Amino acid sequence: MAGHGPAPEFKNPAVRWVDSRLPIFTFMVKEYGTFPMPKNLNYWWNFGAIAMIMLVVMIATGIILAMQYTPHVSHAFSSVERIMRDVNGGWLIRYIHMNGASMFFIAVYIHILRGLWFGSYKEPRELLWILGVVIFVLMMATAFMGYVLPWGQMSFWGATVITNLFSAFPIIGEPIVTWLWGGFAVDNPTLNRFFALHFLLPFVIFGVVILHVLALHITGSNNPDGIDVKGPQDTVPFHPYFTYKDMVGLGAFLIVYSIFVFYAPNFMGHPDNYIEANPLSTPAHIVPEWYFLPFYAILRAFTDDWWVMKLFLGWFMEAKLAGVLAMFGSLILLALLPWLDTSKVRSCKYRPVYKWFTVIFVLNFLVLGYVGQMPAEEPYVTVSQMATLYYFIHLLVITPLVGWFETPRPLPASIHAATLKGSAPVGAGAAAKMEKP
């Protein structure tokens, strides 16, 4: 990326005095003012900033809710009802927080999709991508623990089912489950632990986000053409171009967010969670929140009668353990994507074959999400098994093979050349002709 330019001169004497001793204003100007950004970025690049805003919203509303919440199995459910009915503005804060979790995941899923489509995980952004996957995993852990806190039926039984998954690991499984529970069943110690971790983890996420942003500002942003910045003609300052663009995207996102908060606050929730937790009454169908469903479908796909289990895995592990390993493995493979993708071209815009496999992969992920919410019966079990199989085949087989054998389209000579009307593919003569005034 181009240099940040000389240190800014501040007219305000107070700002100048502080900055001479703690250059926070200089840092902000350089990193969010004059920082050079590829000038062909589109609105897909808004969702990183939107996700950061949503994290701040979740932390702020979570702190307010924690002041009124009681982490005890005898009082948790009623304390949530008190927040909704008796605390001034409590219903609004809870609906902002509750729907904010879903909107946060929507922003992050779109952010990941953009990274997959435009190859933002490729060199030199491998560590940036890995940090993003770490943030995603921490989000999932935080959201799971937060889902337990209302202590409704789905909260209790979701916690029971998911924590029991660790018992699939030989030798260490049972001690891990006992440690998570704080006893021999999901009870008050479990709720206290989950409340403490749910309060703490967002600050851990915030710390990793800072590392994520620092890594981004070292390597610079990727762009829709997936080519490197060649010079100052390829960039524009972050402000005002992308601050305003982010504000437009954020405004549209907040409108959608507000529609859910004020008109459909329980749309993405489960009605059983408005029934107080009862260990003696198991719900007919236990499902996690929607953003866990694709991975939940992968977990449930492994059954004793599945031919994959019989042929390859049945000799040395049970279906439950295979499902747990596959669920965690699906996330690990995402982190390893920079090395699984063997193509030198980043953007699917110039990859005529791989772009269609990426579309299929995204559709397959949506299918996993759909079958994850359905009962564990036919035809949903078979569909989840086929979709799970494709998920791993795409990452482990298709992605490397296509990278080796695909013939990409010619890349533009530069970002500047690509943004001009009638831009031609790479070729020194064509690019030079386009650059002439």
N, C-alpha and C positions, 0 to 999 in steps of 0.2 A: 504494500500500500504506500501511497505517497506520504511524505512527512506531514506532521501536524502544523508546521509553521512556527513562527516566533512566538515567544511568551506574550500573552495579551496584556495590554495596559488598561488598568481600571481607573475610572475617573473618581469614583466614590472613595474618599480617604479612609473610611472605616473598612471597606472591602479590601483596599490596598494594604492596610495595616494588618488585617487578619491573614491575607494571602501571602504576605512576606514572611509570616511565621508558620503558617499552615496552608500550603498552596492548594486548598480544596477548590477554590474558584478557578484557578488555572487548570486544574485537573478536569473540572466539569466542562470548561470551554473547549479544551483539547479533545476530550473523549465524546462529548455530546454537542459540540458546536462546530468546530472546524474539522472534525474527524472526517476523512475522505471516504465516501461510500460509492460503490458502483452506481452509475446513473441510470441503469436500466432495471433497477429493482421494481417489482410490482407489488400489488396488495397482499400477495402470499407472504411477504416479508413483514407484515404487520403483526403476525400472531405471536412472535417472540415478545414484543413489547406488551401486547395484550395479556399474555400469560404472566408477565411480571406484575402488571397492574392487578391482576386477579389474585396473585399471591399476597400482595399488600392488603387487598380487601379481605381476604380470608384470615390473615393474621389479626387485622384490626377488629373484625367482627367476632373472631374466636376469643380474643381477650375479653371483650365485653360480655359474651355469653358465659365465659368461665367464672365471671364474678357472680353469676346467678345460679350456676349449675351445682348440683350436689352429687358427687361421685360415690353413691352408696346404693346398693341394689334395692333397698327399701324406699329410697327417695328420688332416685334418678328420673324415673318416668314422670312422677308428679312434679319434679322441679322443672322439667321441660314444659309440662302443661302450664305451670305457673308463669314461666317466661312468656308463653304464648298468650296467656289470658290476663295476667295481673301486672306484669312489668311494663312500664310505659315504653312503647315502641318495641317491646320485646319480640312481638310477632314479625316485625319488619326485619330486625337484626337477624332473627333465626332464618327467615326465608331467604335473606341475602346470603347468609352463610351456607345454608343447605343447597340452594340452587347454584351458589357460587362454586361449589365443588364440581358440579356437572359442567358448568361453563368453563372452569379452569381446565378440566380434562378435554373438553371440546377444543379449546385453544391449543392445548399441547398436542392432541392428536393431529390437528391440521398442521401444526408446526413440524411434527415428525413426517407427515405425508409430504410436505414441501421439501424437506431434507432428502427423502427417498427419491422424489421425482427429479430434483435438480442436482442430485449427487453431492449434497453438502457434507457428506460423511467422508469424502475422499481426501487424499493428501492435499494440503497440509493440515486438514481439520479433523484428523482422527481423534485427538484428545478432546476436542470440542464436542464431537459426537458422543464419545463415551461419557463425558460429564452430563450430557443431555439424557442419556439412558439412565444414569445414576439418579438424576432428578426425577425421572419418570417412576423408577422403582420406589424412591422415597415418597413420592406422591401417593402411590398405591398403598404403601404401608400406613401412611398418615390417614388416608381416606378410609381404609378398612377399620382402623381403630376409632375413628370418628363415627363410623356407622354403628358401632357398638354402644356408644354413649347414651342415645335416647332410651335404651333398655326396653325396646319393644320386642315383639316376637321374632322379627327378622334379625334384629340386633343380636339377641341371645343365641338363636340357632345358627346364624351365620358365623358368629364367633366360635361356637362349638364345632361346627363342621370344618372351618378353615384351620383352626388351631390343631385339630385332630390329624390334619394331613401330615404333620411332622412326625407322627407316630409311625409312618411308613418307613422311616429310616431305621435300618438295623442298629441295635445296641444303643445309639444315642437318641433315638426318636422319643421314647417314653420320658426320659429325663427332660428333654426340651419342652415337651407338652406340659409336664408338671411345673416347670419353671415359668412358662408362659401363663399358666392358670394361677400360679401362686398357691396351688393346692391340688385337689383331685377332681375338680369339676370347675366349670365356668361359674364364678361366684364373685363375691365382693372384692377379694384381692385382684382378680382379673380386671374388673371394672376400674379399680384404682390405678393399676399399672397402665391400662390402655388410655386412661384420662391423662396421666402424667406424660406418656409418650406422645399422645396426640397434641398436647400443648407444646412439647419440646421440638418435635420433628420439623414443624414449619420453619423454625429458626435455623435448623440444620439445612433445610432446603434452600433458605435464603443465602446461607453461606456458600453452598455449592453453586447457586445461581451467580453469585459474584465471581466465582472462579470461571464459570461458563462464559460470562461477559468479558472477563479479562482475556480468556483464551480467544474469544471472537475478535477482540481489538488487537491482538497480536497478529493473527492470520488475516484479518479482514473478512468481510462478508463474501459469501459466494453470490452468484447472480444467475438469472434465468438461462444464460448461454453457457454457464459453467466454465468460463475462461478467465485467465488471470488478468489483473489490471496491468496495462502496459505503460501508463503514464497519467499525468494530471488530466488529460483530455477525456479519460475514461471515468472520472469521478466528479462528484459534487459534494459540498459540505453537508454534514448531517443536518445542521440547522441552516436555513429554515425548511429545506426540501423534505426531509423525512420526519421532522417533528410534526409538521402540518399533515403529512400523509398518514402518520400514525394516529394523529388526532381524529382524522376523518374515519379511519378504520375502527378506532376505539369507540367513536360515537355510534356507528352502526352496530357494533357488537353490544354496546350498553343498551341500545334500544331493544334488541332481542332478549338480552338478560332481563330487562325491566318487564317485558311482556310475561316472562315466566314468573318473576317475583310477584307481580301484582294480579295476574289473570290466571295463571296455571301453576301455582307454587308447589303442588304435589304431583305434577305430571310425571316427573322422573323418579318419584319415590314409590314405595310399596305400601299398599293399604294396611297390610298386617303389622306394620311397624307402629300403627296407632292403637295396637292392642298390647297391653303390658306383658312383659316377658313371663312365660309360664313354663318351667322345666318339665311339667307333666303333660303338656299339650304340644305335640310336634305339628308344625304347619304342613299342609298337604304338599307344598312345593317350596323348597328353600332355594332362594336365588339371591346372589349378591347384587350390588348396584350395577347399573348398565355398563359402566366403564370397565368393570372386571369381566364381563360376560365372555369375550373372545377367549381369554385365558382360562376361564372356568370351563368352557366347552372343550378346550384342549385337555384339561385335567380329566373330564368325564369321558373323553373318547376312548380311554384305555380300559377295556373290559376283558375278562378272562376268555371270552369266545371270539375276540377280534383276531383275525388271521395274523396280523403283525405281532401280537403277543404270542400266539402259538408258534409262529415260525422263527422269530428272531429273539424275543425277550423272555418268553415263558420259561426258558431253561434256567434262568438265574435270577429272576426277580418277579414279584407279584405285580398285578395290574395297578394297584394303588400306588406303589413306589414308582412304577413307570410313568404314571400320570403326573405325579408330583415333579419328577425329574424333567418331563417334557414341558411342563408349565414354566419351570424356572429356566429350562434350556431355551425356550422360545425367546426369552428376554436376553439371555446371554448371547444368542446368535445375532440379535439386533446390534449389540455392542461390538460384535466381531465383523459386522458388515463391511467396514472399510477394507478388510483383508479378503473377504469372501468375493467381493466384486472385483474381477480382474481387468475390467475395461479401463483404459486410460482416459476415456471421455466421461465427463461428469454428468451433464444434463441429458435427461431422456428426450429432450427436444431434438437431439442429434443422434439418437439411438433408435433406429426404426423398428428393431425387433424387441429389445428389452422394454421399451415403453409399454408394449401391449402386455408383456408378462407382469409389469408393475401394476397395470390396471387390473389384471386378473387377481394379483396378490391382494390388492385393496378390496376388491369385491369378495374375495375369499374370506378376508378378515371380517367383513360385514356379515357374511353368512355364519361365521363362527359366533359372532355376537348374537345373531338371531337364534341359533339353535341352543346357545348357552342359557337362554331364558325359558326354553321349552322343557317339558317333562323328559326324564331320561327313559324314553320309549321310542319305538320305531315310528316313523322313519328318521327321527331326529338323531338317534345314536349313530346310524350309518352315515348320515350327512356330516355329522361332526367328525367322524373318523376319516372320511374322505377329505374334508376341509383341513383337518390337522395334518394329514399326510401331505397335502399340497403345500401347506405352510413350510414344512421342513424341506420338502423337495425343492421349493423355490429358492430358499436361502442356501441350501447345501449343494444343490446340483445345477439348477437352471442358471442362477446368478453367475457362478464361475464359468460355466460352459458358454453362455451367451457372450460373456466378456472376451473369451478367447476367439470365438468364431464369427462374431458380428462384425459387419463393415459399417462403421458410423458414417453419417453424413459429414461433409466438410465443415469445419468450424469457421466462424467469422475471424477476420484478422485481428479485431479488437472490439471492445465493448462500444467504443465510439463509432466504429464502422457498422456494427450491428444495429445501432439505434438510428442510423441515417436511413432515409427512405431509399428503397431500391438497393439496399446493401447486397453485396455479392459475397460468395464464399471465400475462403482463404485463398490467397494468391497475392504475391507481393505487388504485382502490377495493378490488379483490381483494387486492392486495398489502398495503394498509393493514389490511384485515380479518385477514389471516394473521399480521401482526406484532403484533396485540393480545395481551396476556397472558391 
